Amino acid sequence: MSFVPNPRSRSPLLSFLLGFHSALACLLLLPGLVNAGEFRLAPIFQEHMVLQRDQPLLLWGEGAPGEKVAVQLRDQTKVGTVEADGSWQVLMDPEKAGGPLSLEVKQGEKKIVFSDILIGDVWLCSGQSNMEWQVRRSSHAEQTIKEAHDPQIRLYAQPQRANYHPVSNMEDTGGKWVLCSPESVSNFSAVGYFFRQDLRKKLDVPIGLIDASVGATKIQAWMSREAQTILRAPSRLLKELGKTRAFSSRIPLPQRLPTESKSVLFAPSTASSSECISEKCKLKERGRLARLVRKTGETPSLP
């Protein structure tokens, strides 16, 4: 024989506590219910972005498991299926430089459209203080910033943050694609910005610059545990990495970029890993060249 208490016999305090816990449980479950099957692209995909020319274009996001996702860019349309874990990806054929274009992604009746997209060369600008040094602090900054009007240049500055674990490809860390303008250039990497001058002159294609740099960080902080093992890093460092205590200002998708970017421009202040002997001279030379750009505003040829 079971006993069912009469709700009317509850004390006011007991009723309040039961109601409070029920409401709290609903609030804790709400984010999962709201995000379950939410149709979206990875945050790196935005209006004003640049996608790499002449390379297959990988797009990915989240959606309702089992649903079809159709991606249209220029004259091509590709279709993918959302996996059981809610993830999807679609590989587009290579595109020639040009734009502005629109990107349309559909799942059933849901549709996401991004406009003002360019196809060109994408460069990841990373490193320490030499890469972090802003345009506003370089020589002839006032004139440089005043003349920074080029709609064919797009900038993506990743906000600095400490991550104790690898960042999810779907996590929005606050980075934004913006047009090249006096307002956006002022705090952008001087090395990256001046580097783009030669690129534009020689290639005459749209350029996308991704600035992910943090002053005074060691190169190990930008490397995975697996890479550290391969390079035979000190056991003490590996122990620390095992605790995932590495500082990183990674872009929102540390495992991959939207496309295979044209290249990586890396400017550390020093070669901070004694185990990277074969790379030490190269890193030191690039640091020297980065300092030269910071002082003169001129872009030398990188090794």
C-alpha angles and dihedrals in degrees: 000000000000127000119223112192119227109246089216090061093061118109117243090247093052092048091050093050093048091049092046093052092047091051091047091052090052092051092050092050095043098082091053091048092048095047096041106114093353110166112228146126126243110279092246088073108084143136115287092028126141121227122201115263124228092016132098108267116228117201125179143169144134135289147141111315113256095017122126119242119203121197122194125191122164107320098338130089124188128186130209136173128238110243125229090263091057097255127124138177135187126197115213126200118258116278132208121242115278147087165076091226139165125238118207124192121183136186110180107303093345117097136183120194127188119188136192094043121161131204113215140097122329121204127190109214110198142154140080135311094317090063093036093056106117128232090239089063096049129092116285088011096154094056093041093053092045091056095045098117112125119134089192091066119076125187131206116188116190113214112237117252140153117245123191092188133032111282118245117248087234098051115112106223095174103262117146136194109230137173120258106264139139089266096051098038098053096079097028125110110284093207092052094044096048090043089060091061093072091042093055093046095048101035106026093207132120114279128210118195121195112195112202105156136137124188120238095013119138119235090244090068089065095050132083123241089251092056091048090053092050091052091049095239118191115284090238091059092047089051090054092047087051086063087050090236098149125131114226138167093198123171115251092272110044094173097056147356124235087260135359097284120227092250147309124266106202123181116176121174092231139357096262100186116075088197092064092073095146091054099040097091092047093050092046091051093049090050090053091050091048090054089050091055090048092055102038106023088229122127115227123194110272119225 
